[in-house]
Amino acid sequence: MLARTNIPEAPWFTVEANDKRRARLNCIRHILSKVPYEDMTPEPIELPPRKSVGDYKRPPLNEQFFVPNAYPCTGRIDPGLTRN
């Protein structure tokens, strides 16, 4: 299938995936390298000094909206995600 469908307009790319984390990062980097990019960073703006808000009190939790926690913490630490 790869030999017959690998054309210059739509090439196939193989990913070395023995290390899944690095494979995902390499894929993201590769895909982003194929997107034309032009720096669109705006000029820095001058902000006025912050105003003092006095005695701020956070509103009660039952009056706030929260993003659903789709990936709750399991308490397990992934050794691949630890920082040195």
C-alpha positions as CSV (number, residue, x, y, z in Angstrom):
1,M,0.0,0.0,0.0
2,L,2.7,2.5,0.9
3,A,4.7,1.9,-2.3
4,R,1.6,2.6,-4.5
5,T,0.2,5.6,-2.6
6,N,3.4,7.4,-1.7
7,I,3.4,10.2,-4.2
8,P,5.2,13.6,-4.2
9,E,1.9,15.4,-3.5
10,A,1.1,13.2,-0.5
11,P,4.1,11.4,0.9
12,W,4.0,8.8,3.7
13,F,6.4,9.3,6.6
14,T,7.5,6.6,8.9
15,V,7.9,7.3,12.6
16,E,10.4,5.5,14.8
17,A,8.2,4.7,17.8
18,N,10.0,2.6,20.2
19,D,9.8,5.5,22.7
20,K,6.2,6.7,22.3
21,R,6.8,10.1,24.0
22,R,9.6,11.0,21.7
23,A,7.7,9.6,18.7
24,R,4.8,12.0,19.4
25,L,7.1,14.9,19.9
26,N,8.9,14.1,16.7
27,C,5.6,13.9,14.8
28,I,4.4,17.3,16.2
29,R,7.8,18.9,15.3
30,H,7.7,17.4,11.8
31,I,4.1,18.5,11.1
32,L,4.8,22.0,12.4
33,S,7.9,22.2,10.2
34,K,5.7,21.6,7.1
35,V,3.4,24.6,7.9
36,P,4.6,27.9,6.5
37,Y,5.3,30.2,9.4
38,E,5.7,34.0,9.5
39,D,6.4,35.7,12.7
40,M,3.4,37.8,13.6
41,T,4.5,39.0,17.1
42,P,2.8,42.3,17.8
43,E,4.7,45.3,19.1
44,P,4.9,45.4,22.9
45,I,2.2,47.6,24.5
46,E,2.6,49.9,27.4
47,L,0.3,49.0,30.3
48,P,-0.8,51.5,32.9
49,P,0.0,50.7,36.6
50,R,-2.3,48.2,38.2
51,K,-5.0,49.6,40.4
52,S,-5.4,48.4,44.0
53,V,-8.5,46.3,44.4
54,G,-8.6,46.6,48.2
55,D,-10.1,43.7,50.1
56,Y,-10.7,41.2,47.3
57,K,-12.6,38.0,48.3
58,R,-13.0,35.1,45.9
59,P,-16.6,34.3,45.1
60,P,-18.1,31.0,46.5
61,L,-17.2,27.9,44.5
62,N,-20.8,27.1,43.8
63,E,-21.1,30.4,41.8
64,Q,-18.1,29.5,39.5
65,F,-17.9,27.5,36.3
66,F,-15.2,24.8,36.0
67,V,-13.7,23.0,33.0
68,P,-14.6,19.2,33.3
69,N,-11.7,17.2,34.7
70,A,-11.4,14.6,31.9
71,Y,-7.9,13.4,33.0
72,P,-8.0,13.2,36.8
73,C,-4.8,12.8,38.7
74,T,-4.4,9.1,39.6
75,G,-1.7,9.7,42.1
76,R,0.7,7.6,40.0
77,I,3.9,9.4,38.8
78,D,4.9,8.5,35.2
79,P,8.7,8.1,35.3
80,G,8.9,9.5,31.7
81,L,7.4,12.8,32.9
82,T,9.6,13.5,35.8
83,R,12.0,16.4,35.7
84,N,15.6,16.2,36.5
